[in-house]
Amino acid sequence: MSETRARRSQARPRTGTSTDAAERSKSAPPKELFGPAPFLIAGPCVLESDDLNRRVGEHLAEIAERRGLRVIYKASFDKANRAQLQGERGPGLERGLEALLRVRAATGLPVLTDLHEPHQAAAVAEAADALQIPAFLCRQTDLLIAAGSTGRPVNVKKGQWVEAQAMAGAIDKVRSSGCTDVAVTERGTFFGYGDLVVDMRNFSRLKNACGVPAIYDATHSVQQPGRGDNGSSGALREFIGPLLYAAAAAGADGFFLETHPDPANAPSDGASMLQLDRLDDTIAVALDIWNAVRERTDA
């Protein structure tokens, strides 16, 4: 760990005491976590062992330092919408938030996780630097208002059935409680049965309609819902890179990539996660495209 990252790590609270809880409640995320562009949200789909969580986090911290890129660590404490009852859901709220705090302490990265019910908002905000609304819940008024009321940045994922312009209502719900650091994430739209498409015009449409940064989720966008083993989600992983690069050119402000050192054995969304050792090269190409397009359009 570099000296810079070590200092960041030492400044983060550790878990396990009442004093720590008080410090967590007073902690504040960086100003405008979702701006300026570009930035990266990445991590495993669901929280796993401390060793794996930290391994991914350390890799992301190295990318942040090498690329001069703001990186936000993402992992879920509960996958509440698994296709099958027996699907792995994760460690749950309390253990999951403690695990996220350990990642933040070890890496210095801000952490983001999703929530599913309004009553979870306060606890999640105490541990996480940013909250995320899952795509299937993007119109749940009470959940959106509860997330915005925490004072944390909020990322709202666009529902797979929602047109870009219609997301303005969801963003307004979050803002109604005073939240100012909000983002919206494009993650594909249902097309027929068991497939998603990405309309690259949506980045401009989302930003114009919602007035917030538009993020591209390159891994969930390649999912094929219901077309994996036993009704789970399949995926066309080979399109992660091409779609990400297209989004970088089309106006995405941030990139969202779930990543894992061994996707084939991941407990959730393994079919659509990017191999961890491919992440740096993939991001490097996306950043080159992002910068090249803006240099030409700003000239």
Short mmCIF file of the C-alpha atoms (twelve columns), coordinates in Angstrom:
data_MODEL
# 
_entry.id   MODEL 
# 
loop_
_atom_site.group_PDB 
_atom_site.id 
_atom_site.type_symbol 
_atom_site.label_atom_id 
_atom_site.label_alt_id 
_atom_site.label_comp_id 
_atom_site.label_asym_id 
_atom_site.label_seq_id 
_atom_site.Cartn_x 
_atom_site.Cartn_y 
_atom_site.Cartn_z 
_atom_site.pdbx_PDB_model_num 
ATOM 1   C CA . MET A 1   0.000   0.000   0.000   1 
ATOM 2   C CA . SER A 2   1.384   3.400   -0.948  1 
ATOM 3   C CA . GLU A 3   2.032   6.120   1.648   1 
ATOM 4   C CA . THR A 4   -0.846  8.182   0.222   1 
ATOM 5   C CA . ARG A 5   -3.319  5.314   0.474   1 
ATOM 6   C CA . ALA A 6   -2.030  4.405   3.926   1 
ATOM 7   C CA . ARG A 7   -2.776  7.930   5.161   1 
ATOM 8   C CA . ARG A 8   -6.266  7.737   3.667   1 
ATOM 9   C CA . SER A 9   -6.804  4.367   5.318   1 
ATOM 10  C CA . GLN A 10  -5.700  5.603   8.728   1 
ATOM 11  C CA . ALA A 11  -8.162  8.487   8.499   1 
ATOM 12  C CA . ARG A 12  -11.101 6.113   8.097   1 
ATOM 13  C CA . PRO A 13  -13.062 4.797   11.089  1 
ATOM 14  C CA . ARG A 14  -12.755 1.185   12.156  1 
ATOM 15  C CA . THR A 15  -15.631 -0.989  13.287  1 
ATOM 16  C CA . GLY A 16  -16.383 -2.494  16.651  1 
ATOM 17  C CA . THR A 17  -16.954 0.247   19.264  1 
ATOM 18  C CA . SER A 18  -19.624 2.795   20.112  1 
ATOM 19  C CA . THR A 19  -17.079 5.531   19.443  1 
ATOM 20  C CA . ASP A 20  -16.655 4.149   15.936  1 
ATOM 21  C CA . ALA A 21  -20.403 4.306   15.364  1 
ATOM 22  C CA . ALA A 22  -20.460 7.942   16.426  1 
ATOM 23  C CA . GLU A 23  -17.583 8.735   14.089  1 
ATOM 24  C CA . ARG A 24  -19.325 6.972   11.207  1 
ATOM 25  C CA . SER A 25  -22.459 9.010   11.734  1 
ATOM 26  C CA . LYS A 26  -20.435 12.222  11.464  1 
ATOM 27  C CA . SER A 27  -18.429 11.169  8.398   1 
ATOM 28  C CA . ALA A 28  -19.191 12.917  5.146   1 
ATOM 29  C CA . PRO A 29  -18.536 11.800  1.574   1 
ATOM 30  C CA . PRO A 30  -16.358 13.900  -0.697  1 
ATOM 31  C CA . LYS A 31  -18.124 16.905  -2.161  1 
ATOM 32  C CA . GLU A 32  -19.941 15.907  -5.337  1 
ATOM 33  C CA . LEU A 33  -19.051 12.225  -5.304  1 
ATOM 34  C CA . PHE A 34  -20.749 11.897  -8.707  1 
ATOM 35  C CA . GLY A 35  -18.898 14.808  -10.255 1 
ATOM 36  C CA . PRO A 36  -16.867 15.970  -12.021 1 
ATOM 37  C CA . ALA A 37  -16.621 13.343  -14.755 1 
ATOM 38  C CA . PRO A 38  -15.280 10.817  -15.412 1 
ATOM 39  C CA . PHE A 39  -15.395 8.413   -12.463 1 
ATOM 40  C CA . LEU A 40  -15.706 4.687   -11.862 1 
ATOM 41  C CA . ILE A 41  -18.066 2.638   -9.680  1 
ATOM 42  C CA . ALA A 42  -16.832 -0.947  -9.390  1 
ATOM 43  C CA . GLY A 43  -16.691 -3.985  -7.154  1 
ATOM 44  C CA . PRO A 44  -18.135 -7.483  -6.749  1 
ATOM 45  C CA . CYS A 45  -21.862 -7.971  -7.222  1 
ATOM 46  C CA . VAL A 46  -22.379 -9.082  -3.629  1 
ATOM 47  C CA . LEU A 47  -20.153 -8.868  -0.568  1 
ATOM 48  C CA . GLU A 48  -18.228 -12.080 0.028   1 
ATOM 49  C CA . SER A 49  -15.340 -12.898 2.375   1 
ATOM 50  C CA . ASP A 50  -13.189 -10.109 3.794   1 
ATOM 51  C CA . ASP A 51  -10.251 -11.465 1.811   1 
ATOM 52  C CA . LEU A 52  -12.074 -11.221 -1.509  1 
ATOM 53  C CA . ASN A 53  -13.705 -7.885  -0.719  1 
ATOM 54  C CA . ARG A 54  -10.344 -6.401  0.202   1 
ATOM 55  C CA . ARG A 55  -8.550  -7.974  -2.759  1 
ATOM 56  C CA . VAL A 56  -10.961 -6.297  -5.148  1 
ATOM 57  C CA . GLY A 57  -10.815 -3.038  -3.198  1 
ATOM 58  C CA . GLU A 58  -7.016  -2.922  -3.217  1 
ATOM 59  C CA . HIS A 59  -7.021  -3.512  -6.958  1 
ATOM 60  C CA . LEU A 60  -9.480  -0.656  -7.445  1 
ATOM 61  C CA . ALA A 61  -7.404  1.638   -5.224  1 
ATOM 62  C CA . GLU A 62  -4.366  0.905   -7.385  1 
ATOM 63  C CA . ILE A 63  -6.336  1.797   -10.527 1 
ATOM 64  C CA . ALA A 64  -7.509  5.025   -8.887  1 
ATOM 65  C CA . GLU A 65  -3.936  5.984   -8.078  1 
ATOM 66  C CA . ARG A 66  -2.458  4.890   -11.413 1 
ATOM 67  C CA . ARG A 67  -5.119  6.566   -13.555 1 
ATOM 68  C CA . GLY A 68  -5.780  9.603   -11.388 1 
ATOM 69  C CA . LEU A 69  -9.397  8.469   -11.379 1 
ATOM 70  C CA . ARG A 70  -12.067 8.791   -8.687  1 
ATOM 71  C CA . VAL A 71  -13.156 5.236   -7.891  1 
ATOM 72  C CA . ILE A 72  -16.117 4.238   -5.717  1 
ATOM 73  C CA . TYR A 73  -16.250 0.698   -4.335  1 
ATOM 74  C CA . LYS A 74  -19.632 -0.986  -4.844  1 
ATOM 75  C CA . ALA A 75  -20.960 -4.241  -3.417  1 
ATOM 76  C CA . SER A 76  -24.380 -5.354  -2.212  1 
ATOM 77  C CA . PHE A 77  -25.208 -6.618  1.268   1 
ATOM 78  C CA . ASP A 78  -28.407 -8.257  -0.008  1 
ATOM 79  C CA . LYS A 79  -29.484 -9.371  -3.465  1 
ATOM 80  C CA . ALA A 80  -33.174 -9.144  -2.723  1 
ATOM 81  C CA . ASN A 81  -34.367 -9.832  -6.282  1 
ATOM 82  C CA . ARG A 82  -32.656 -13.136 -7.067  1 
ATOM 83  C CA . ALA A 83  -34.397 -15.184 -9.741  1 
ATOM 84  C CA . GLN A 84  -34.526 -18.306 -7.587  1 
ATOM 85  C CA . LEU A 85  -35.457 -18.701 -3.926  1 
ATOM 86  C CA . GLN A 86  -32.235 -20.601 -3.224  1 
ATOM 87  C CA . GLY A 87  -30.046 -17.927 -4.831  1 
ATOM 88  C CA . GLU A 88  -27.188 -16.523 -2.723  1 
ATOM 89  C CA . ARG A 89  -28.337 -13.204 -1.242  1 
ATOM 90  C CA . GLY A 90  -25.300 -12.000 0.682   1 
ATOM 91  C CA . PRO A 91  -24.384 -11.338 4.322   1 
ATOM 92  C CA . GLY A 92  -27.374 -9.157  5.189   1 
ATOM 93  C CA . LEU A 93  -27.630 -5.587  6.433   1 
ATOM 94  C CA . GLU A 94  -25.583 -5.550  9.644   1 
ATOM 95  C CA . ARG A 95  -22.751 -7.873  8.601   1 
ATOM 96  C CA . GLY A 96  -22.679 -6.365  5.131   1 
ATOM 97  C CA . LEU A 97  -22.291 -2.801  6.328   1 
ATOM 98  C CA . GLU A 98  -19.523 -3.854  8.703   1 
ATOM 99  C CA . ALA A 99  -17.756 -5.512  5.761   1 
ATOM 100 C CA . LEU A 100 -18.055 -2.343  3.681   1 
ATOM 101 C CA . LEU A 101 -16.521 -0.312  6.488   1 
ATOM 102 C CA . ARG A 102 -13.573 -2.688  6.567   1 
ATOM 103 C CA . VAL A 103 -13.077 -2.219  2.824   1 
ATOM 104 C CA . ARG A 104 -13.167 1.545   3.228   1 
ATOM 105 C CA . ALA A 105 -10.696 1.420   6.127   1 
ATOM 106 C CA . ALA A 106 -8.314  -0.803  4.167   1 
ATOM 107 C CA . THR A 107 -8.407  1.052   0.851   1 
ATOM 108 C CA . GLY A 108 -9.472  4.642   1.511   1 
ATOM 109 C CA . LEU A 109 -12.089 4.329   -1.223  1 
ATOM 110 C CA . PRO A 110 -15.607 5.695   -0.741  1 
ATOM 111 C CA . VAL A 111 -18.140 2.857   -0.660  1 
ATOM 112 C CA . LEU A 112 -21.578 2.514   -2.221  1 
ATOM 113 C CA . THR A 113 -24.285 -0.071  -1.679  1 
ATOM 114 C CA . ASP A 114 -27.914 -0.501  -2.607  1 
ATOM 115 C CA . LEU A 115 -30.935 -0.617  -0.340  1 
ATOM 116 C CA . HIS A 116 -34.370 -2.077  -0.855  1 
ATOM 117 C CA . GLU A 117 -36.639 -0.736  1.867   1 
ATOM 118 C CA . PRO A 118 -37.071 2.767   3.338   1 
ATOM 119 C CA . HIS A 119 -36.298 1.643   6.883   1 
ATOM 120 C CA . GLN A 120 -32.782 0.592   5.777   1 
ATOM 121 C CA . ALA A 121 -31.784 4.091   4.646   1 
ATOM 122 C CA . ALA A 122 -30.479 5.470   7.954   1 
ATOM 123 C CA . ALA A 123 -28.311 2.448   8.725   1 
ATOM 124 C CA . VAL A 124 -26.906 2.280   5.207   1 
ATOM 125 C CA . ALA A 125 -26.115 5.998   5.244   1 
ATOM 126 C CA . GLU A 126 -24.225 5.624   8.519   1 
ATOM 127 C CA . ALA A 127 -21.798 3.153   6.926   1 
ATOM 128 C CA . ALA A 128 -21.773 3.987   3.206   1 
ATOM 129 C CA . ASP A 129 -20.613 7.115   1.413   1 
ATOM 130 C CA . ALA A 130 -23.363 6.766   -1.205  1 
ATOM 131 C CA . LEU A 131 -26.669 4.938   -1.574  1 
ATOM 132 C CA . GLN A 132 -28.014 3.205   -4.666  1 
ATOM 133 C CA . ILE A 133 -31.592 2.510   -5.745  1 
ATOM 134 C CA . PRO A 134 -31.903 -0.761  -7.701  1 
ATOM 135 C CA . ALA A 135 -33.442 -0.572  -11.159 1 
ATOM 136 C CA . PHE A 136 -36.500 -2.614  -10.196 1 
ATOM 137 C CA . LEU A 137 -37.262 -0.081  -7.435  1 
ATOM 138 C CA . CYS A 138 -36.612 3.153   -9.315  1 
ATOM 139 C CA . ARG A 139 -40.200 4.390   -8.916  1 
ATOM 140 C CA . GLN A 140 -40.703 3.507   -5.244  1 
ATOM 141 C CA . THR A 141 -41.514 6.944   -3.833  1 
ATOM 142 C CA . ASP A 142 -40.937 6.190   -0.147  1 
ATOM 143 C CA . LEU A 143 -37.603 4.516   -0.882  1 
ATOM 144 C CA . LEU A 144 -36.363 7.387   -3.052  1 
ATOM 145 C CA . ILE A 145 -37.355 10.022  -0.493  1 
ATOM 146 C CA . ALA A 146 -35.810 8.031   2.370   1 
ATOM 147 C CA . ALA A 147 -32.522 7.716   0.482   1 
ATOM 148 C CA . GLY A 148 -32.454 11.415  -0.349  1 
ATOM 149 C CA . SER A 149 -33.253 12.346  3.245   1 
ATOM 150 C CA . THR A 150 -30.032 10.780  4.538   1 
ATOM 151 C CA . GLY A 151 -27.866 13.552  3.092   1 
ATOM 152 C CA . ARG A 152 -25.718 11.010  1.245   1 
ATOM 153 C CA . PRO A 153 -25.224 11.004  -2.538  1 
ATOM 154 C CA . VAL A 154 -27.770 8.789   -4.300  1 
ATOM 155 C CA . ASN A 155 -27.420 6.843   -7.545  1 
ATOM 156 C CA . VAL A 156 -30.729 5.775   -9.120  1 
ATOM 157 C CA . LYS A 157 -30.546 2.972   -11.648 1 
ATOM 158 C CA . LYS A 158 -32.919 3.321   -14.589 1 
ATOM 159 C CA . GLY A 159 -35.543 0.621   -14.695 1 
ATOM 160 C CA . GLN A 160 -35.199 -1.785  -17.590 1 
ATOM 161 C CA . TRP A 161 -38.658 -0.803  -18.806 1 
ATOM 162 C CA . VAL A 162 -38.394 2.978   -18.347 1 
ATOM 163 C CA . GLU A 163 -37.658 5.497   -21.067 1 
ATOM 164 C CA . ALA A 164 -34.872 7.930   -20.283 1 
ATOM 165 C CA . GLN A 165 -37.048 11.027  -19.975 1 
ATOM 166 C CA . ALA A 166 -39.343 9.313   -17.461 1 
ATOM 167 C CA . MET A 167 -36.483 9.059   -14.945 1 
ATOM 168 C CA . ALA A 168 -36.879 12.770  -14.207 1 
ATOM 169 C CA . GLY A 169 -39.674 11.916  -11.789 1 
ATOM 170 C CA . ALA A 170 -37.491 9.517   -9.815  1 
ATOM 171 C CA . ILE A 171 -34.691 12.074  -9.561  1 
ATOM 172 C CA . ASP A 172 -37.137 14.755  -8.423  1 
ATOM 173 C CA . LYS A 173 -38.302 12.463  -5.611  1 
ATOM 174 C CA . VAL A 174 -34.733 12.114  -4.339  1 
ATOM 175 C CA . ARG A 175 -34.138 15.858  -4.601  1 
ATOM 176 C CA . SER A 176 -37.383 16.677  -2.811  1 
ATOM 177 C CA . SER A 177 -35.763 15.848  0.514   1 
ATOM 178 C CA . GLY A 178 -32.758 18.093  -0.070  1 
ATOM 179 C CA . CYS A 179 -30.283 15.716  -1.717  1 
ATOM 180 C CA . THR A 180 -28.091 17.558  -4.229  1 
ATOM 181 C CA . ASP A 181 -25.526 14.912  -5.263  1 
ATOM 182 C CA . VAL A 182 -27.616 12.601  -7.431  1 
ATOM 183 C CA . ALA A 183 -26.807 10.444  -10.446 1 
ATOM 184 C CA . VAL A 184 -28.799 8.203   -12.774 1 
ATOM 185 C CA . THR A 185 -27.495 4.981   -14.285 1 
ATOM 186 C CA . GLU A 186 -28.343 3.478   -17.673 1 
ATOM 187 C CA . ARG A 187 -28.352 -0.315  -17.516 1 
ATOM 188 C CA . GLY A 188 -30.162 -1.346  -20.670 1 
ATOM 189 C CA . THR A 189 -33.789 -1.746  -21.661 1 
ATOM 190 C CA . PHE A 190 -35.804 -4.939  -22.084 1 
ATOM 191 C CA . PHE A 191 -36.120 -5.980  -25.709 1 
ATOM 192 C CA . GLY A 192 -38.374 -8.941  -26.374 1 
ATOM 193 C CA . TYR A 193 -37.806 -11.832 -24.015 1 
ATOM 194 C CA . GLY A 194 -34.618 -12.364 -22.066 1 
ATOM 195 C CA . ASP A 195 -32.449 -9.678  -23.598 1 
ATOM 196 C CA . LEU A 196 -31.446 -6.044  -23.083 1 
ATOM 197 C CA . VAL A 197 -30.389 -3.323  -25.495 1 
ATOM 198 C CA . VAL A 198 -28.582 -0.052  -24.814 1 
ATOM 199 C CA . ASP A 199 -29.690 3.099   -26.614 1 
ATOM 200 C CA . MET A 200 -26.628 5.327   -26.696 1 
ATOM 201 C CA . ARG A 201 -28.852 8.385   -27.114 1 
ATOM 202 C CA . ASN A 202 -29.999 7.858   -23.532 1 
ATOM 203 C CA . PHE A 203 -26.972 9.526   -21.976 1 
ATOM 204 C CA . SER A 204 -27.893 12.867  -23.501 1 
ATOM 205 C CA . ARG A 205 -31.573 12.248  -22.821 1 
ATOM 206 C CA . LEU A 206 -30.998 11.352  -19.179 1 
ATOM 207 C CA . LYS A 207 -28.806 14.388  -18.550 1 
ATOM 208 C CA . ASN A 208 -31.199 16.744  -20.317 1 
ATOM 209 C CA . ALA A 209 -34.303 15.370  -18.593 1 
ATOM 210 C CA . CYS A 210 -32.859 14.844  -15.105 1 
ATOM 211 C CA . GLY A 211 -30.101 17.448  -14.871 1 
ATOM 212 C CA . VAL A 212 -27.703 14.999  -13.181 1 
ATOM 213 C CA . PRO A 213 -24.666 12.949  -14.253 1 
ATOM 214 C CA . ALA A 214 -25.461 9.850   -16.314 1 
ATOM 215 C CA . ILE A 215 -23.540 6.666   -15.512 1 
ATOM 216 C CA . TYR A 216 -23.243 3.599   -17.731 1 
ATOM 217 C CA . ASP A 217 -23.555 0.140   -16.151 1 
ATOM 218 C CA . ALA A 218 -21.626 -1.947  -18.667 1 
ATOM 219 C CA . THR A 219 -22.009 -5.271  -16.880 1 
ATOM 220 C CA . HIS A 220 -25.734 -5.454  -16.100 1 
ATOM 221 C CA . SER A 221 -26.435 -4.188  -19.612 1 
ATOM 222 C CA . VAL A 222 -25.106 -7.414  -21.126 1 
ATOM 223 C CA . GLN A 223 -27.337 -9.629  -18.982 1 
ATOM 224 C CA . GLN A 224 -29.894 -11.955 -20.528 1 
ATOM 225 C CA . PRO A 225 -32.510 -12.314 -17.785 1 
ATOM 226 C CA . GLY A 226 -33.794 -15.844 -17.319 1 
ATOM 227 C CA . ARG A 227 -31.470 -17.354 -19.909 1 
ATOM 228 C CA . GLY A 228 -28.846 -18.762 -17.570 1 
ATOM 229 C CA . ASP A 229 -28.777 -22.031 -15.660 1 
ATOM 230 C CA . ASN A 230 -32.001 -22.869 -13.796 1 
ATOM 231 C CA . GLY A 231 -33.636 -19.605 -14.820 1 
ATOM 232 C CA . SER A 232 -30.839 -17.342 -13.580 1 
ATOM 233 C CA . SER A 233 -29.492 -14.491 -15.695 1 
ATOM 234 C CA . GLY A 234 -27.171 -15.323 -18.547 1 
ATOM 235 C CA . ALA A 235 -24.949 -12.735 -20.201 1 
ATOM 236 C CA . LEU A 236 -22.976 -11.839 -23.299 1 
ATOM 237 C CA . ARG A 237 -19.783 -10.799 -21.514 1 
ATOM 238 C CA . GLU A 238 -17.905 -10.189 -24.759 1 
ATOM 239 C CA . PHE A 239 -19.930 -7.015  -25.285 1 
ATOM 240 C CA . ILE A 240 -18.903 -5.344  -22.010 1 
ATOM 241 C CA . GLY A 241 -15.924 -3.597  -23.596 1 
ATOM 242 C CA . PRO A 242 -17.519 -2.499  -26.901 1 
ATOM 243 C CA . LEU A 243 -20.603 -1.108  -25.173 1 
ATOM 244 C CA . LEU A 244 -18.516 0.646   -22.528 1 
ATOM 245 C CA . TYR A 245 -16.390 2.302   -25.207 1 
ATOM 246 C CA . ALA A 246 -19.476 3.390   -27.110 1 
ATOM 247 C CA . ALA A 247 -20.929 4.878   -23.932 1 
ATOM 248 C CA . ALA A 248 -17.674 6.747   -23.260 1 
ATOM 249 C CA . ALA A 249 -18.006 8.354   -26.682 1 
ATOM 250 C CA . ALA A 250 -21.748 8.928   -26.343 1 
ATOM 251 C CA . GLY A 251 -21.566 11.060  -23.198 1 
ATOM 252 C CA . ALA A 252 -21.532 8.844   -20.109 1 
ATOM 253 C CA . ASP A 253 -20.155 10.734  -17.112 1 
ATOM 254 C CA . GLY A 254 -19.224 7.659   -15.115 1 
ATOM 255 C CA . PHE A 255 -18.640 3.956   -15.630 1 
ATOM 256 C CA . PHE A 256 -20.153 1.145   -13.552 1 
ATOM 257 C CA . LEU A 257 -18.540 -2.293  -13.751 1 
ATOM 258 C CA . GLU A 258 -19.048 -5.274  -11.496 1 
ATOM 259 C CA . THR A 259 -15.785 -7.206  -11.296 1 
ATOM 260 C CA . HIS A 260 -14.493 -10.377 -9.698  1 
ATOM 261 C CA . PRO A 261 -11.226 -12.350 -9.719  1 
ATOM 262 C CA . ASP A 262 -13.123 -15.559 -10.552 1 
ATOM 263 C CA . PRO A 263 -16.507 -14.749 -12.136 1 
ATOM 264 C CA . ALA A 264 -17.266 -18.405 -12.899 1 
ATOM 265 C CA . ASN A 265 -17.410 -19.123 -9.164  1 
ATOM 266 C CA . ALA A 266 -19.014 -15.881 -7.991  1 
ATOM 267 C CA . PRO A 267 -22.215 -16.370 -5.967  1 
ATOM 268 C CA . SER A 268 -24.170 -13.724 -7.922  1 
ATOM 269 C CA . ASP A 269 -24.105 -12.368 -11.493 1 
ATOM 270 C CA . GLY A 270 -20.937 -14.233 -12.378 1 
ATOM 271 C CA . ALA A 271 -21.985 -14.483 -16.017 1 
ATOM 272 C CA . SER A 272 -21.936 -10.712 -16.466 1 
ATOM 273 C CA . MET A 273 -18.998 -9.642  -14.271 1 
ATOM 274 C CA . LEU A 274 -15.700 -8.527  -15.765 1 
ATOM 275 C CA . GLN A 275 -12.584 -10.484 -14.825 1 
ATOM 276 C CA . LEU A 276 -10.674 -8.384  -12.284 1 
ATOM 277 C CA . ASP A 277 -7.363  -8.643  -14.119 1 
ATOM 278 C CA . ARG A 278 -8.984  -7.174  -17.238 1 
ATOM 279 C CA . LEU A 279 -10.446 -4.149  -15.499 1 
ATOM 280 C CA . ASP A 280 -7.469  -1.794  -15.734 1 
ATOM 281 C CA . ASP A 281 -6.953  -2.245  -19.475 1 
ATOM 282 C CA . THR A 282 -10.690 -1.929  -20.107 1 
ATOM 283 C CA . ILE A 283 -10.915 1.304   -18.131 1 
ATOM 284 C CA . ALA A 284 -7.781  2.676   -19.822 1 
ATOM 285 C CA . VAL A 285 -9.389  2.323   -23.259 1 
ATOM 286 C CA . ALA A 286 -12.662 3.876   -22.045 1 
ATOM 287 C CA . LEU A 287 -10.797 6.850   -20.580 1 
ATOM 288 C CA . ASP A 288 -8.793  7.336   -23.786 1 
ATOM 289 C CA . ILE A 289 -12.017 7.453   -25.786 1 
ATOM 290 C CA . TRP A 290 -13.759 9.700   -23.250 1 
ATOM 291 C CA . ASN A 291 -10.894 12.206  -23.325 1 
ATOM 292 C CA . ALA A 292 -10.406 12.085  -27.088 1 
ATOM 293 C CA . VAL A 293 -14.056 12.817  -27.808 1 
ATOM 294 C CA . ARG A 294 -14.152 15.745  -25.406 1 
ATOM 295 C CA . GLU A 295 -10.896 17.209  -26.669 1 
ATOM 296 C CA . ARG A 296 -12.320 17.304  -30.185 1 
ATOM 297 C CA . THR A 297 -15.770 18.554  -29.225 1 
ATOM 298 C CA . ASP A 298 -14.386 21.230  -26.876 1 
ATOM 299 C CA . ALA A 299 -11.880 22.530  -29.429 1 
# 
